[in-house]
Every structure is written in C-alpha cells, then in structure tokens.
Amino acid sequence: MFDVRKSAALVLLLLIAGPGSLLAAEAAIAVADNLTETGQAARQLGVPTVVFVSREACPYCRTLRDQILLPMQHANKFANRAILVEISLERADPLTGFDNRRMTAQEFGDFYQAGITPTLLFLDHQGREISRRLVGISNLELYGHYLQESIDEALLAIRSGLPDG
C-alpha cells in the first residue's frame, strides 16, 4: 500500500541531503549541505536537527554511525522526532549555515566548539543548541538511550515554545 506520509518524508530528506543522495539514501546519513533549509524543514515538522559532527579517520565515528545511528535511522527512530544530518570536519566543499552564510565544515565545528569527534549536536531551527550534546562514546550499550534522552529534551524545548529570537 502506498503511504503518502512516508513518501513525503523521503522526498523531504532527499531535498535536505542534496544532489547525489538518492542512491545513498538507504545506506547513509544525509550530508548537511544547507542548514538553512534543514532548519526550515525542522521548524515545519516541529523537531530538532541532530548534527553528527565526524571525521573520516575517526574509528569512534564509524562505530557510532554503523552501530547506533544507521540502525536507528533504518528503524525509523528519528521519524517525527528529529532530522539527522552529518558534517565531516574534513569536508572540502563549503556548506550553508543556519544563518544562510557559506562556511567551511571546520568553521562550523569551531563555532559550536565541536572539535572532538564524534559529537552530536541538538539544534533548533535557528541553529541554537537546545539539548545536552553527546561527545565521544562513553558507553556504547547505553548510547542509544542517551541519544533518545537528548532528543526528548530537545523536543520538549521546541514544544515549550522557545522564543524565535
């Protein structure tokens, strides 16, 4: 049976992820190319943006991606709760920030003081941090629980009416 909501969510995710993501949509986390558009989508859905700050050579990033984030994404654990995107600090191409300005991935990491990878940031539609960030992996078995707690905290912040600033 055709599910309009799932189809619309997939189209929205592909628009956020940018060109070339159609083939990787099932096997990868969306790459953050335009955080202004991601923030607008998050605002429309009433959910936070979870930014996975990573590095290519980081074994902990691979562990987090492969053992926690991708399985949660495939199980629809982010559906109606958060938009998940990834920014590799080694990325060469500039991205568009929440303020619609072009920046490097390193500038993004510096702005959020997210130089240690992996880091998960929980941001509102304007890029403000609204929940406790997760830095590193202290306990892989409990990480999914910590992640869900941070998403719940971010959702509560959004639903309790944070000012639009």
N, C-alpha and C positions, 0 to 999 in steps of 0.2 A: 504494500500500500504506500502511496506517495505521501510523505509527511512534509507539509509546507514549511513548518517551523524549522525542521532540521535542514531543509534545503536553503532557506533564507539565512540561517546561521552559518552554513558552509560558504555561501556567497559572501557574506559579511567578512568572515575570516579570510577568505581569499583576497578580498579587496584590501584588507588591512595588511596582509602578508606581502602583497606586491607581485610584480610580474615573475613568472617562472615558478610560482609556488604550487600550481595545480598538481603537478606530478609528485611533489613532496608533501602535499597536504596531509596524507595519512601517516607519513613516517617522520615528520619533523615538527618542531615548534616554529610557529610563524616568526619570521625575522622582522624586527621593528625597523621599518623604513620611514614611516611618517607617524610620529607620536601625536601630532595634532589630530589626524584622522582617527587614530586609535582612541584618543581621549574623547572625541566626539561620539564614537561608537559606544564607548563605555558609559558615557553620560546618558545616551539614549536608552541603553539597556539597564542603567541603574546599578552598574557593577564596577569594581575596581579594575585597574590594569596591573597585572603582575608582570614585572620586568625581571627576566632571568639574565643577570649580568654574568658573562662567562669569558673564558679564554680557550682557544683551540687546544693548547697543550696542557690544559688542566685536567688531570685524571679525576678529580672530585667532581668537576663539571660534567664529565662523561657519565660518571656514576649517577649523579643527580638526574641528568637527562634520561638515561636509559632505564634506571630502576624506579624512579619516582614520577617525574614529570610526564614522560611519554605514556606510561601505563595509565596514569590518572587522566591524561587527555583522551586516550582511546576509550576509557571507561566513562567518558563524559562527566568527570568530576568537576570540570570548570564551567560546564554549561549552566547558564543563568546565574553564575556566581562570580566569574572573573574572565577577563581576556588575558591570555598568556602570550607574551612575546619574548624574544631573546635578542640580546645585544652582546656580540662578542667585542671585547675591548680591543681586539686586534683588527677589527674590521677596517678596511681601507676607504670604502665609499662613505661619504657623509650621509647623515640621516637628518630628518626634520624633527626638531624637539617639540615639546608641548606648547612652546611659545611661538611656533611656526618659523623658528630660525634654524638655519642649517648649522650642523655641528658634527664634529668627529665623535666616534664612539668613545675615545679617550676623554674628550671634553665632557661627554655625558657622565662617564664614570667619575671624573673629577668633581663635577657639580654635585653629585649625590654621595661623594666620598665612598664610592663602591669599587675600590681598587683590589680588594680581596675577593677572589672568586672561589666558589660560586657565591653569589649574593642574589637574593630575591627581594625586590622592592615592591611595595604595595602602595599604589598611587591612585589619586583621584583623577578626574578628567582634566585637571589643570597641571598635573604632574606633582601635586603635593603628596608627601608621604603621610599616609593615614593609618598605618598599622606597623607593628614591630617587624623590622626587616629580619630576614634569616641569612646569616653569614656563615659560610662553611657548612660542614656536616658533622655535628657533634654525635649524633646517634641515628644511623640510617633506619633502624627499625621504628623509631618514633617520628621521623622526619615528616611523613605524610600527615600525622596528627598535628604537628607544629604548623605545617603549611595550612591545614584546614582551619586551625585556630586563628592564624593571621588573616586568612580570607574572611572568616566570620567577623573579626574585629574591623576590617576594612568595610565590609558590607554594613555593619552597624553604624560606622562613621558616616557613610554615604546616606543611609536611610534616616539617620537622626538629623539630617539637614545641615551638613557643613556649609558655611557661607560660600557663595560663589566667588568671592574675592574679587 
